[in-house]
Amino acid sequence: MTEKNSKQEVDILALFSLIGKKINSFLYLIINLFISFLNLTIRLFFLMKRNYLILLIFIILGSSINYAYNKIFYVPEYNTTLTLSPNFGSSYQLYQDIKYYQSLLEQKDFEKLSHELNIDTSEAKSILSILIEPYKNEFIQLSIFKEMLSISDSVTSISLSYQESIDKIPFDSYSTHIVSLKLSKNKIPKLIEESIIMSQENNIYFKNKKNVYLKSLKIKKDHIKASIQRIDTLLFSQKNKSQKNLDNSIQGTTILIDENQNNKLKYELFSKLEDLNNDLVFVINEMDDKKHVINKVSSFKQLFKSNPITNNNFFVIITSLLIGLIIVIVKDLIKYLNNNSDLYINKLKHKKYNSTD
């Protein structure tokens, strides 16, 4: 039993000794790699010091090429947006018009584009792209999805998935849309915003829909105001009369009513008056919101310049330095090989260990 325990202790000690050797080997490997990297860095610094003129030439050359490109070939891009809220189902026509303007840009038909947008040809040439997309956020998408559920039958609503449905929501279901304009100049054409909006305002179909809708709202508004006036007369015009005369005025007859009936009638009239006032507020807001085919939420304002990576001087300097350094390394390597034509790299020999090691 003692001999068996002794063998186990020897095996454990051998195991710990082996683990210690492996850890030491790994640490030596890490330290040697760090030292090798440090030596390589120092050699690169000495190499750069010996060939600083070549590297400086490459940096100057790269910066000069970048500067010439920016001045001659590079076209700057300025971005701005216009936010619109179409009414009377004019979203589809608005999208078609914007697509038409973009197609004229792609065809480089600047004369027709300038005519459509009522701007100069030079201003039309400064437009790089004009696009439109609906304004989306989580709340709007949830509201639209909720509306979809409310109009769906019980079987269809169960199969509807929010994540799948939001990607299939048509663009005209959104109330607000953003027109993105990309220009080559930092000046927005003056009449382009007005032209986009007036193309919808002057559409006969939408203009007729607007006029009919506003006319019906005006009739409704007049009717509500007349009803409010009649209730006001019934409630407040007879204050100086006796309670008996007030009761007779409300009833429109000489029949006397008791006090409870009178209070109930007054409560109903006040409640009706409140409802009518709320309806009047809604109609006024609706008339204000629908007085245009397209409402302008925000105009083309501040221009934002996009800076591509090719216009980044720091990036150009680093790239030029790396190219020069690679050329210097290749030059020194060729020089070393020319001076050591009999250079031969020996193969690694694998050491065989005995089982007793």
Long-range contacts (C-beta under 8 A, 24 or more apart in sequence): 44-325, 47-325, 47-328, 47-329, 47-332, 48-325, 48-328, 51-328, 51-331, 54-324, 54-327, 54-328, 55-321, 55-324, 55-325, 55-328, 57-324, 58-320, 58-321, 58-323, 58-324, 58-327, 59-317, 59-320, 59-321, 59-324, 61-320, 62-316, 62-317, 62-319, 62-320, 62-323, 63-313, 63-316, 63-317, 63-320, 65-316, 66-310, 66-311, 66-313, 66-316, 69-310, 70-311, 74-310, 74-311, 75-128, 75-184, 76-184, 76-186, 76-305, 77-128, 77-182, 77-183, 77-184, 77-305, 77-306, 78-182, 78-183, 78-184, 78-185, 78-186, 78-303, 78-304, 78-305, 78-306, 79-180, 79-181, 79-182, 79-183, 79-303, 79-304, 79-305, 79-306, 80-180, 80-181, 80-183, 80-188, 80-300, 80-301, 80-302, 80-303, 80-304, 81-178, 81-179, 81-180, 81-181, 81-298, 81-300, 82-178, 82-179, 82-181, 82-193, 82-196, 82-296, 82-298, 82-299, 82-300, 83-135, 83-176, 83-177, 83-178, 83-179, 83-296, 83-297, 83-298, 84-176, 84-177, 84-178, 84-179, 84-196, 84-197, 84-294, 84-295, 84-296, 84-297, 85-175, 85-176, 85-177, 85-294, 85-295, 85-296, 85-297, 86-177, 86-200, 86-293, 86-294, 86-295, 87-210, 87-289, 87-290, 87-292, 87-293, 87-294, 87-295, 88-206, 88-209, 88-210, 88-213, 88-290, 88-293, 89-172, 89-206, 89-209, 90-200, 90-203, 90-206, 90-293, 90-294, 91-171, 91-172, 91-174, 91-177, 92-172, 93-200, 93-203, 93-206, 94-132, 94-177, 94-196, 94-200, 94-294, 95-132, 95-171, 95-172, 95-177, 97-196, 97-199, 97-200, 98-130, 98-131, 98-132, 98-179, 98-196, 101-130, 102-129, 102-130, 102-131, 105-129, 105-130, 116-195, 116-199, 117-189, 117-191, 117-192, 117-195, 117-196, 118-191, 118-194, 118-195, 119-189, 119-190, 119-191, 119-192, 119-195, 120-189, 123-189, 123-192, 124-189, 125-184, 126-183, 126-184, 126-185, 126-187, 126-189, 127-181, 127-182, 127-183, 127-184, 127-189, 127-192, 128-182, 128-183, 128-184, 129-180, 129-181, 129-182, 130-179, 130-180, 130-181, 130-182, 131-179, 131-180, 132-177, 132-178, 132-179, 132-180, 133-171, 133-177, 133-178, 133-180, 134-171, 134-173, 134-174, 134-176, 134-177, 134-178, 135-174, 135-176, 135-177, 135-178, 136-174, 140-174, 140-175, 141-166, 141-169, 144-169, 144-173, 144-174, 145-169, 176-297, 181-300, 183-303, 186-303, 186-305, 188-300, 188-303, 192-300, 193-296, 193-299, 193-300, 197-294, 197-296, 200-293, 200-294, 201-292, 201-293, 201-294, 203-293, 206-293, 207-293, 210-290, 210-291, 210-292, 210-293, 213-290, 214-287, 214-290, 214-291, 217-283, 217-286, 217-287, 217-290, 218-287, 220-279, 220-283, 221-280, 221-283, 221-284, 221-287, 224-276, 224-279, 224-280, 224-283, 225-280, 227-276, 228-273, 228-276, 228-277, 228-280, 231-269, 231-272, 231-273, 231-276, 232-273, 234-269, 235-266, 235-269, 235-270, 235-273
